[in-house]
Each structure stands twice: as structure tokens, then as C-alpha cells.
Amino acid sequence: MDVIQKQFGGALVGVPKGWLDNTIVNFLGPPANNFRPNVVVTCRPLPALKMPGKTNLENFAALQRKTVEDSGLRDLAIIDESAVNLGTRTLKCLRFGWTNDVTDDTGNRFQHELRQDQYFDVVGDQAMTITFTCRAESYEDKKTMFDAILQATRFAD
């Protein structure tokens, strides 16, 4: 079997040639009130699904919205859909909220009202999703930090 090495964080991973790289990177903030704000970045080939008359970015954003709508998240509420201009690039944003049930290590159950921003970027045949998740009541406090992360996150040259 022909194996190639892909870099992932500080590791090299051997995978068979032709396997899809669906890298997911997850960064966790410090815990507060039984929840860690987090940033998840995924990069993958652009899905083949296309809607006539739409750009690749619009198609990808619509596909991601449908995935969220079909996910079964409790109390799902779409808050905003917009284009975000970051200088030389424009991303699509989907902002939504939902209720999450959590059981901690000691068996205690919690409900968290969560807020999530998903930003979508497409370059060539590659799609990137940058996802920020935090508790709804801390969203405004975290937004400046999320914006700084978004400004610094992009496809490598």
C-alpha cells in the first residue's frame, strides 16, 4: 500500500494515497460555568452539490445551513445570515443558538443556551468553516476575541 505523510499539528500522519483530508482542528478556551468556549476549523474539498445561479461560496453556505437545520439541535434559532468583508476576502456567516444538555464527570446534568457563529470561506476547490461556540450569555464578551481569531484565520498560501 502506498502511504503518504500529512502534517497535523505537531504530528505527521501516514495515510493511503487518495484518502480525503477532512482535517478538523479544535481549540478550547478556559472553562467557565461548566462550558469551554471553542473554535473549530475544518478544511476540505468543496462538495460537488451546486445550486444554479449561485457562487461556490453561496452553495457551500446553503449546504451548511441545511446541515444545521437537519441536525436536530434543540430550540434551534437562526439569528443571522450575512456576508462579512475581511479586506480582500468575503466570507458568509451563519449565526444561531440552541439548547445543549450536558452531563459532567460527576453525573450532574446542565442545560446551556449556546450561541454559534459559522464562517464559510471558499478558495478554488477548497472550503473552510470557522466555528465559534460559547454560552449565549457570554457571547458579547467573547465576540471581540472571536473577531480577532477570524481576522487571523485563512487558507495558507
Residue frames as a rotation matrix with the C-alpha (Angstrom) as fourth column:
MET 1
0.586 0.810 0.000 0.00
0.810 -0.586 0.000 0.00
0.000 0.000 -1.000 0.00
ASP 2
-0.338 -0.659 0.672 1.28
0.644 -0.683 -0.345 3.46
0.686 0.316 0.655 -0.94
VAL 3
0.490 0.450 -0.746 1.24
0.866 -0.343 0.362 5.73
-0.093 -0.824 -0.558 2.16
ILE 4
-0.099 -0.489 0.866 1.90
0.394 -0.819 -0.418 9.47
0.914 0.300 0.274 2.25
GLN 5
-0.421 -0.099 -0.902 2.55
0.903 -0.146 -0.405 11.65
-0.091 -0.984 0.151 5.30
LYS 6
0.213 0.540 0.814 0.32
0.389 -0.811 0.437 14.60
0.896 0.223 -0.383 6.16
GLN 7
-0.864 -0.503 -0.035 1.18
0.257 -0.380 -0.889 17.15
0.434 -0.776 0.457 8.82
PHE 8
0.324 0.946 0.027 -1.41
0.327 -0.139 0.935 17.59
0.888 -0.294 -0.354 11.54
GLY 9
0.983 -0.058 0.175 -0.48
-0.182 -0.465 0.867 19.96
0.031 -0.884 -0.467 14.35
GLY 10
0.211 -0.963 0.169 2.88
-0.937 -0.150 0.316 18.75
-0.279 -0.224 -0.934 15.62
ALA 11
-0.003 -0.142 0.990 2.46
-0.115 0.983 0.141 15.25
-0.993 -0.113 -0.020 14.18
LEU 12
-0.555 -0.080 -0.828 2.95
-0.832 0.075 0.550 13.54
0.018 0.994 -0.108 10.86
VAL 13
0.091 0.693 0.715 0.21
-0.456 0.667 -0.589 11.08
-0.886 -0.272 0.376 9.99
GLY 14
-0.907 -0.406 -0.109 0.64
-0.303 0.451 0.840 8.29
-0.292 0.795 -0.532 7.41
VAL 15
0.118 0.983 0.138 -2.43
-0.346 0.171 -0.922 7.78
-0.931 0.061 0.361 5.22
PRO 16
-0.153 -0.116 0.981 -3.05
0.743 0.641 0.192 5.86
-0.652 0.758 -0.012 1.99
LYS 17
-0.961 -0.179 -0.210 -2.80
-0.021 -0.713 0.701 7.92
-0.275 0.678 0.682 -1.19
GLY 18
-0.673 0.733 0.100 -6.17
0.121 -0.024 0.992 9.18
0.730 0.680 -0.072 -2.35
TRP 19
-0.184 0.620 -0.763 -7.73
0.979 0.186 -0.085 9.44
0.089 -0.763 -0.641 1.11
LEU 20
0.349 0.459 0.817 -9.69
0.381 -0.866 0.324 12.64
0.856 0.198 -0.477 1.73
ASP 21
-0.767 -0.559 -0.314 -8.08
0.560 -0.345 -0.753 15.10
0.313 -0.754 0.578 4.14
ASN 22
0.284 0.899 0.332 -11.01
0.314 -0.415 0.854 16.28
0.906 -0.138 -0.401 6.30
THR 23
-0.637 -0.691 -0.342 -8.88
0.563 -0.113 -0.819 17.94
0.527 -0.714 0.461 8.95
ILE 24
0.617 0.744 0.256 -10.71
0.252 -0.495 0.832 19.30
0.746 -0.449 -0.493 11.97
VAL 25
-0.603 -0.792 -0.093 -8.84
0.431 -0.225 -0.874 21.49
0.671 -0.567 0.477 14.45
ASN 26
0.552 0.831 -0.067 -10.44
0.415 -0.205 0.886 22.27
0.723 -0.517 -0.458 17.80
PHE 27
-0.669 -0.715 0.200 -9.20
0.213 -0.443 -0.871 24.87
0.712 -0.541 0.449 20.30
LEU 28
0.327 0.785 -0.526 -10.79
0.748 0.125 0.652 25.09
0.578 -0.607 -0.546 23.76
GLY 29
-0.065 -0.261 0.963 -10.88
-0.332 -0.905 -0.267 28.20
0.941 -0.337 -0.027 25.91
PRO 30
-0.948 -0.305 0.093 -10.73
-0.168 0.232 -0.958 28.15
0.271 -0.924 -0.271 29.70
PRO 31
-0.393 0.852 -0.347 -13.77
0.735 0.517 0.438 26.61
0.552 -0.084 -0.829 31.42
ALA 32
-0.943 0.255 0.213 -16.43
-0.331 -0.788 -0.520 28.89
0.035 -0.560 0.827 32.87
ASN 33
-0.174 0.946 0.275 -19.77
-0.852 -0.005 -0.523 27.74
-0.493 -0.325 0.807 34.29
ASN 34
-0.024 0.108 0.994 -19.28
-0.003 0.994 -0.108 24.14
-1.000 -0.006 -0.023 33.09
PHE 35
0.850 0.239 0.469 -18.56
0.446 0.146 -0.883 25.12
-0.280 0.960 0.017 29.49
ARG 36
-0.240 -0.945 -0.222 -15.46
0.408 -0.306 0.860 25.92
-0.881 0.116 0.459 27.41
PRO 37
0.663 0.336 -0.669 -15.82
-0.445 -0.542 -0.713 28.42
-0.602 0.770 -0.210 24.57
ASN 38
-0.033 -0.688 0.725 -14.25
0.338 0.675 0.656 26.89
-0.941 0.267 0.210 21.50
VAL 39
0.209 -0.042 -0.977 -13.06
-0.858 -0.486 -0.163 27.41
-0.468 0.873 -0.137 17.96
VAL 40
0.128 -0.123 0.984 -13.28
0.303 0.950 0.079 24.61
-0.944 0.288 0.159 15.39
VAL 41
0.045 -0.183 -0.982 -11.74
-0.852 -0.521 0.058 24.94
-0.522 0.834 -0.179 11.93
THR 42
0.241 0.039 0.970 -12.36
0.320 0.940 -0.118 22.46
-0.916 0.338 0.214 9.14
CYS 43
-0.146 -0.297 -0.944 -10.83
-0.853 -0.446 0.272 22.43
-0.502 0.844 -0.188 5.67
ARG 44
-0.198 0.125 0.972 -11.98
0.263 0.962 -0.070 20.05
-0.944 0.242 -0.223 2.98
PRO 45
-0.950 -0.076 0.303 -12.63
0.310 -0.108 0.945 19.79
-0.040 0.991 0.126 -0.71
LEU 46
-0.621 0.753 -0.216 -15.68
-0.727 -0.657 -0.201 21.73
-0.293 0.032 0.955 -1.84
PRO 47
-0.323 0.569 0.756 -18.71
0.168 0.821 -0.546 19.41
-0.931 -0.050 -0.361 -2.03
ALA 48
-0.908 -0.080 0.411 -20.00
0.403 0.107 0.909 18.69
-0.116 0.991 -0.065 -5.53
LEU 49
0.014 0.999 -0.034 -23.56
0.961 -0.023 -0.275 19.86
-0.276 -0.029 -0.961 -4.75
LYS 50
-0.950 -0.305 -0.070 -24.27
0.263 -0.901 0.346 23.02
-0.169 0.310 0.936 -6.75
MET 51
0.124 0.981 -0.147 -27.34
0.661 -0.192 -0.725 25.22
-0.740 -0.007 -0.672 -6.99
PRO 52
-0.060 -0.147 0.987 -27.76
0.961 -0.274 0.018 27.01
0.268 0.950 0.157 -10.33
GLY 53
0.450 0.247 0.858 -27.06
0.311 -0.944 0.109 30.74
0.837 0.218 -0.502 -10.31
LYS 54
0.983 -0.130 0.128 -25.05
-0.166 -0.344 0.924 30.70
-0.076 -0.930 -0.359 -7.06
THR 55
0.214 -0.975 -0.061 -21.34
-0.800 -0.139 -0.584 31.04
0.561 0.174 -0.810 -6.42
ASN 56
-0.117 -0.355 -0.927 -19.35
0.218 0.902 -0.373 28.23
0.969 -0.246 -0.028 -4.80
LEU 57
-0.964 -0.248 0.100 -19.38
-0.021 -0.303 -0.953 30.21
0.267 -0.920 0.287 -1.53
GLU 58
-0.336 0.918 0.210 -23.17
-0.940 -0.341 -0.012 30.67
0.061 -0.201 0.978 -1.65
ASN 59
0.302 0.407 -0.862 -23.66
-0.436 0.863 0.255 26.97
0.848 0.299 0.438 -2.44
PHE 60
-0.475 -0.574 -0.667 -21.40
0.331 0.586 -0.740 25.90
0.816 -0.572 -0.088 0.43
ALA 61
-0.925 0.170 0.340 -23.08
-0.375 -0.554 -0.743 28.28
0.062 -0.815 0.576 2.92
ALA 62
0.009 0.993 -0.121 -26.54
-0.954 0.045 0.296 26.99
0.299 0.113 0.948 1.90
LEU 63
0.165 -0.031 -0.986 -25.39
-0.067 0.997 -0.042 23.38
0.984 0.073 0.163 2.31
GLN 64
-0.809 -0.523 -0.268 -24.01
0.249 0.108 -0.962 24.15
0.532 -0.845 0.043 5.77
ARG 65
-0.625 0.666 0.407 -27.25
-0.780 -0.552 -0.295 25.88
0.029 -0.502 0.864 6.82
LYS 66
0.311 0.763 -0.567 -29.25
-0.692 0.591 0.415 22.83
0.652 0.263 0.712 5.72
THR 67
-0.241 -0.490 -0.838 -26.93
0.262 0.798 -0.542 20.62
0.935 -0.350 -0.064 7.78
VAL 68
-0.979 -0.081 0.187 -27.58
-0.139 -0.406 -0.903 22.79
0.149 -0.910 0.386 10.85
GLU 69
-0.274 0.958 0.084 -31.34
-0.955 -0.281 0.098 22.80
0.118 -0.053 0.992 10.24
ASP 70
0.441 0.439 -0.783 -31.38
-0.467 0.857 0.218 19.00
0.767 0.269 0.583 9.87
SER 71
-0.505 -0.849 -0.155 -29.13
-0.293 0.338 -0.894 18.37
0.812 -0.406 -0.420 12.90
GLY 72
0.245 0.685 -0.687 -31.88
0.514 0.509 0.690 18.04
0.822 -0.522 -0.228 15.50
LEU 73
-0.834 -0.551 -0.026 -30.47
0.335 -0.470 -0.816 20.75
0.437 -0.690 0.577 17.77
ARG 74
-0.072 0.847 -0.527 -32.99
0.997 0.081 -0.006 21.54
0.038 -0.526 -0.850 20.49
ASP 75
0.548 0.443 -0.710 -34.59
0.520 -0.845 -0.126 25.01
-0.656 -0.300 -0.693 20.36
LEU 76
-0.440 -0.757 0.482 -32.61
0.848 -0.175 0.500 25.88
-0.294 0.629 0.720 17.20
ALA 77
0.715 0.586 -0.383 -32.99
0.406 -0.793 -0.455 29.54
-0.570 0.170 -0.804 16.24
ILE 78
-0.065 -0.683 0.727 -31.27
0.970 -0.214 -0.113 31.08
0.233 0.698 0.677 13.21
ILE 79
0.243 0.077 -0.967 -30.22
0.620 -0.779 0.094 34.55
-0.747 -0.622 -0.236 14.37
ASP 80
0.461 -0.176 -0.870 -28.44
-0.526 -0.843 -0.108 35.97
-0.714 0.508 -0.482 11.34
GLU 81
0.319 -0.472 0.822 -27.07
0.823 0.568 0.006 35.19
-0.470 0.674 0.569 7.90
SER 82
0.869 -0.055 -0.492 -24.76
-0.181 -0.960 -0.213 37.72
-0.461 0.274 -0.844 6.35
ALA 83
0.590 -0.773 0.233 -21.69
0.557 0.181 -0.810 38.40
0.584 0.608 0.538 4.26
VAL 84
0.795 -0.434 -0.423 -18.59
0.220 -0.443 0.869 39.53
-0.565 -0.784 -0.257 6.15
ASN 85
0.808 -0.544 0.226 -15.95
0.064 -0.301 -0.952 41.60
0.585 0.784 -0.208 4.38
LEU 86
0.730 -0.657 -0.190 -12.41
0.336 0.102 0.936 40.97
-0.595 -0.747 0.295 5.66
GLY 87
-0.061 -0.768 -0.637 -10.43
-0.380 -0.573 0.726 43.26
-0.923 0.287 -0.257 3.38
THR 88
-0.579 -0.277 -0.767 -9.59
-0.807 0.059 0.588 41.19
-0.118 0.959 -0.257 0.31
ARG 89
-0.880 0.293 -0.375 -11.99
0.156 0.922 0.355 38.35
0.449 0.254 -0.856 1.06
THR 90
-0.269 0.882 0.386 -15.67
-0.922 -0.352 0.162 37.99
0.278 -0.313 0.908 1.76
LEU 91
-0.990 0.001 -0.143 -16.99
0.051 0.937 -0.344 35.19
0.134 -0.348 -0.928 3.96
LYS 92
-0.027 0.999 0.021 -20.53
-0.255 -0.027 0.967 34.06
0.967 0.021 0.256 4.64
CYS 93
-0.927 -0.228 0.299 -21.70
-0.329 0.109 -0.938 33.89
0.182 -0.967 -0.176 8.25
LEU 94
0.069 0.924 -0.377 -24.46
0.024 0.376 0.926 31.82
0.997 -0.073 0.004 9.85
ARG 95
-0.848 -0.268 0.456 -25.26
-0.410 -0.212 -0.887 32.71
0.335 -0.940 0.070 13.49
PHE 96
0.129 0.920 -0.370 -27.62
-0.227 0.391 0.892 30.55
0.965 -0.032 0.259 15.52
GLY 97
-0.520 -0.216 0.826 -28.49
-0.845 -0.010 -0.534 29.45
0.123 -0.976 -0.177 19.03
TRP 98
0.156 0.583 -0.797 -29.74
-0.222 0.807 0.547 26.25
0.962 0.092 0.255 20.64
THR 99
0.494 0.055 0.868 -30.09
-0.869 0.051 0.491 24.46
-0.018 -0.997 0.073 23.98
ASN 100
-0.071 -0.626 -0.777 -27.49
-0.400 0.731 -0.553 21.85
0.914 0.272 -0.302 24.86
ASP 101
0.897 0.313 0.314 -27.88
-0.421 0.381 0.823 19.22
0.138 -0.870 0.474 27.60
VAL 102
-0.018 -0.980 -0.197 -24.60
-0.495 0.180 -0.850 18.29
0.869 0.082 -0.489 29.30
THR 103
0.978 0.147 -0.148 -23.68
0.048 0.533 0.845 15.71
0.204 -0.833 0.514 31.92
ASP 104
0.354 -0.903 0.242 -20.41
-0.873 -0.412 -0.262 16.41
0.336 -0.119 -0.934 33.77
ASP 105
-0.393 -0.672 -0.628 -17.91
-0.403 0.739 -0.539 13.84
0.827 0.041 -0.561 35.07
THR 106
-0.961 0.041 0.275 -19.81
-0.254 0.276 -0.927 13.51
-0.114 -0.960 -0.254 38.36
GLY 107
-0.662 0.739 0.126 -23.18
0.746 0.633 0.207 12.84
0.074 0.231 -0.970 36.69
ASN 108
-0.260 0.564 -0.784 -24.64
0.279 -0.733 -0.620 16.33
-0.924 -0.380 0.033 37.21
ARG 109
-0.115 0.329 0.937 -26.84
0.993 0.052 0.104 17.48
-0.014 0.943 -0.332 34.33
PHE 110
-0.421 -0.060 -0.905 -26.77
0.175 -0.984 -0.016 21.02
-0.890 -0.165 0.425 32.98
GLN 111
0.482 0.494 0.724 -28.57
0.856 -0.087 -0.510 22.91
-0.189 0.865 -0.464 30.24
HIS 112
-0.476 -0.656 -0.586 -26.62
0.374 -0.754 0.540 25.52
-0.796 0.038 0.604 28.33
GLU 113
0.835 0.550 -0.007 -28.10
0.274 -0.426 -0.862 28.09
-0.477 0.718 -0.507 25.98
LEU 114
-0.152 -0.972 0.179 -25.38
0.591 0.056 0.805 28.21
-0.792 0.228 0.566 23.32
ARG 115
0.762 0.230 -0.605 -24.55
-0.308 -0.694 -0.650 30.63
-0.570 0.682 -0.459 20.54
GLN 116
0.011 -0.764 0.646 -22.58
0.581 0.531 0.618 29.65
-0.814 0.368 0.449 17.46
ASP 117
0.510 -0.015 -0.860 -21.11
-0.638 -0.677 -0.366 31.61
-0.577 0.736 -0.355 14.57
GLN 118
0.215 -0.465 0.859 -20.08
0.607 0.753 0.255 29.66
-0.765 0.467 0.443 11.50
TYR 119
0.324 -0.228 -0.918 -17.99
-0.622 -0.783 -0.026 31.49
-0.713 0.579 -0.395 8.89
PHE 120
0.573 -0.032 0.819 -17.53
0.495 0.809 -0.315 29.96
-0.653 0.586 0.480 5.44
ASP 121
0.174 -0.603 -0.778 -14.70
-0.700 -0.632 0.333 30.62
-0.692 0.487 -0.532 3.01
VAL 122
0.724 0.026 0.690 -14.03
0.405 0.793 -0.455 29.04
-0.559 0.608 0.564 -0.37
VAL 123
0.156 -0.718 -0.679 -10.82
-0.772 -0.517 0.369 29.29
-0.616 0.467 -0.635 -2.38
GLY 124
-0.642 -0.338 -0.688 -10.64
-0.738 0.515 0.436 27.28
0.207 0.788 -0.580 -5.59
ASP 125
0.044 0.658 -0.751 -11.97
-0.254 0.735 0.629 23.81
0.966 0.163 0.200 -4.79
GLN 126
-0.647 -0.316 -0.694 -11.33
0.566 0.411 -0.715 24.07
0.511 -0.855 -0.088 -1.03
ALA 127
0.335 0.809 0.483 -13.91
-0.017 -0.507 0.862 25.02
0.942 -0.297 -0.156 1.61
MET 128
-0.793 -0.544 -0.274 -13.17
0.308 0.030 -0.951 26.21
0.526 -0.838 0.144 5.14
THR 129
0.481 0.869 0.115 -15.57
0.231 -0.252 0.940 26.51
0.846 -0.425 -0.322 8.07
ILE 130
-0.780 -0.616 0.108 -14.53
0.109 -0.303 -0.947 28.53
0.616 -0.727 0.304 11.11
THR 131
0.252 0.940 -0.231 -16.90
0.305 0.149 0.940 27.87
0.918 -0.307 -0.249 14.01
PHE 132
-0.810 -0.390 0.438 -17.10
-0.257 -0.435 -0.863 29.76
0.527 -0.811 0.252 17.31
THR 133
0.176 0.871 -0.458 -19.24
0.310 0.392 0.866 28.38
0.934 -0.294 -0.201 20.13
CYS 134
-0.919 -0.381 0.096 -19.90
0.020 -0.287 -0.958 29.83
0.393 -0.879 0.271 23.58
ARG 135
-0.404 0.804 -0.437 -22.66
0.861 0.174 -0.477 30.20
-0.307 -0.569 -0.762 26.12
ALA 136
0.159 0.568 0.808 -25.28
0.815 -0.537 0.217 32.68
0.557 0.624 -0.548 24.92
GLU 137
0.921 0.284 -0.267 -24.89
0.389 -0.708 0.589 34.96
-0.022 -0.646 -0.763 27.96
SER 138
0.247 -0.898 -0.364 -21.13
0.254 -0.303 0.919 35.35
-0.935 -0.320 0.153 27.32
TYR 139
0.380 -0.074 0.922 -21.38
0.913 0.192 -0.361 35.87
-0.150 0.979 0.140 23.54
GLU 140
0.918 0.005 0.396 -20.96
0.130 -0.948 -0.290 39.67
0.374 0.318 -0.871 23.59
ASP 141
0.687 -0.708 0.166 -17.93
-0.473 -0.262 0.841 39.35
-0.552 -0.656 -0.515 25.89
LYS 142
0.083 -0.655 0.751 -16.32
0.327 0.730 0.601 36.77
-0.941 0.195 0.275 23.57
LYS 143
0.839 0.397 0.372 -17.18
0.442 -0.099 -0.892 38.47
-0.317 0.913 -0.258 20.25
THR 144
0.734 -0.625 -0.265 -14.05
-0.666 -0.738 -0.105 40.69
-0.130 0.254 -0.959 20.14
MET 145
-0.180 -0.801 0.571 -11.83
-0.552 0.562 0.616 37.66
-0.814 -0.204 -0.543 20.73
PHE 146
0.229 0.345 0.910 -13.72
0.500 0.761 -0.414 35.64
-0.835 0.550 0.002 18.08
ASP 147
0.982 0.162 -0.098 -13.35
0.016 -0.585 -0.811 38.53
-0.189 0.794 -0.577 15.59
ALA 148
0.307 -0.945 -0.116 -9.57
-0.877 -0.328 0.352 38.64
-0.370 -0.006 -0.929 16.18
ILE 149
-0.264 -0.345 0.901 -9.32
-0.066 0.938 0.340 34.88
-0.962 0.030 -0.271 15.59
LEU 150
0.607 0.587 0.536 -11.40
0.512 0.227 -0.828 35.22
-0.608 0.777 -0.163 12.41
GLN 151
0.862 -0.313 -0.399 -9.16
-0.469 -0.791 -0.392 38.00
-0.193 0.525 -0.829 11.08
ALA 152
-0.050 -0.993 0.109 -6.06
-0.915 0.089 0.394 35.82
-0.401 -0.080 -0.913 11.61
THR 153
-0.206 0.055 0.977 -7.52
0.045 0.998 -0.046 32.58
-0.978 0.035 -0.208 10.16
ARG 154
0.464 0.309 -0.830 -7.27
-0.791 -0.276 -0.545 31.94
-0.398 0.910 0.117 6.43
PHE 155
0.968 -0.189 0.163 -6.12
0.246 0.842 -0.479 29.45
-0.047 0.504 0.862 3.82
ALA 156
0.198 -0.969 -0.144 -2.34
0.177 -0.109 0.978 29.07
-0.964 -0.220 0.150 3.75
ASP 157
0.439 -0.110 -0.892 -0.63
-0.787 -0.526 -0.322 30.45
-0.434 0.843 -0.317 0.64
